[in-house]
Amino acid sequence: MASFTIRMVLHKATWDDYTQLATEMAREGFGDIITADDGKRYRMPDAEYTGTAVDRATALNKAAAAATRVVGSRFAVLVTESAGRTWQGLEEV
């Protein structure tokens, strides 16, 4: 399975909608914590998620299903297949 980064935008949403989205994304197998090579864990930026799926289309469909349960059709989603990540300034958890 491949790893993906998913960016979500809920149009005309409240913070509570984004909180609910995190719950729904977890139901779909996506989270917002990434692990560095040294084992330290970091929280991704708001409304960004990581997870695995068979392919980009499957990841997109799962993310769209989560968003639909929160705001209907008022969302945008970007799925990027990850070959690795590098970051700076993320909060350690």
C-alpha positions in Angstrom: 0.0 0.0 0.0 1.1 3.5 -0.7 1.3 6.5 1.7 -0.7 9.6 1.1 -1.0 13.2 2.4 -4.5 14.6 2.2 -5.4 18.2 2.4 -9.0 19.0 3.2 -11.0 22.3 2.9 -14.5 22.5 4.1 -16.3 25.4 2.6 -18.4 27.6 4.9 -17.3 25.4 7.8 -17.0 26.0 11.5 -14.2 24.8 13.8 -16.6 22.1 15.1 -17.0 20.8 11.5 -13.2 20.4 11.3 -13.2 18.6 14.6 -15.9 16.3 13.3 -13.9 15.8 10.1 -10.9 14.6 12.2 -13.1 11.9 13.7 -14.5 10.9 10.3 -11.1 10.8 8.7 -9.9 8.5 11.6 -12.9 6.2 10.8 -11.5 6.1 7.2 -8.0 5.2 8.5 -6.4 8.6 8.2 -4.7 10.6 11.0 -2.8 13.8 11.5 0.3 12.4 13.3 3.5 11.7 11.4 6.6 9.9 12.7 10.1 11.0 12.0 13.0 8.6 11.4 14.1 9.0 15.0 10.7 7.9 16.2 9.5 11.3 17.4 5.9 12.0 16.4 4.6 15.3 15.1 1.1 16.8 14.4 0.5 17.8 10.8 -0.9 21.3 10.0 -4.7 21.7 10.5 -6.9 19.8 8.0 -4.0 17.7 6.7 -4.0 14.0 7.1 -1.8 11.0 6.4 -2.6 7.4 5.7 -2.3 4.4 3.4 -4.5 3.1 0.6 -4.2 0.9 -2.4 -4.1 4.0 -4.7 -4.8 7.7 -5.0 -8.4 7.1 -6.1 -9.2 5.0 -3.1 -7.6 7.6 -0.8 -9.6 10.3 -2.5 -12.9 8.3 -2.2 -12.3 7.7 1.5 -11.5 11.3 2.2 -14.5 12.5 0.2 -16.8 10.0 2.2 -15.5 11.5 5.4 -16.1 15.1 4.3 -19.5 14.3 2.9 -20.6 13.0 6.3 -19.6 16.4 7.8 -20.6 19.0 5.2 -22.3 17.3 2.3 -20.8 18.4 -1.0 -19.2 21.6 0.3 -15.5 20.6 0.4 -12.3 20.3 -1.6 -9.7 17.6 -1.2 -6.2 17.1 -2.6 -4.5 13.7 -2.4 -0.7 13.5 -2.9 1.1 10.2 -2.9 4.1 10.4 -0.6 7.6 9.1 -1.4 8.8 10.6 1.8 8.3 13.7 3.9 10.5 16.5 5.3 9.3 19.2 7.7 10.1 22.0 10.0 8.3 23.6 12.9 5.6 21.0 13.4 4.4 20.4 17.0 5.9 17.4 18.6 3.3 15.2 20.3 
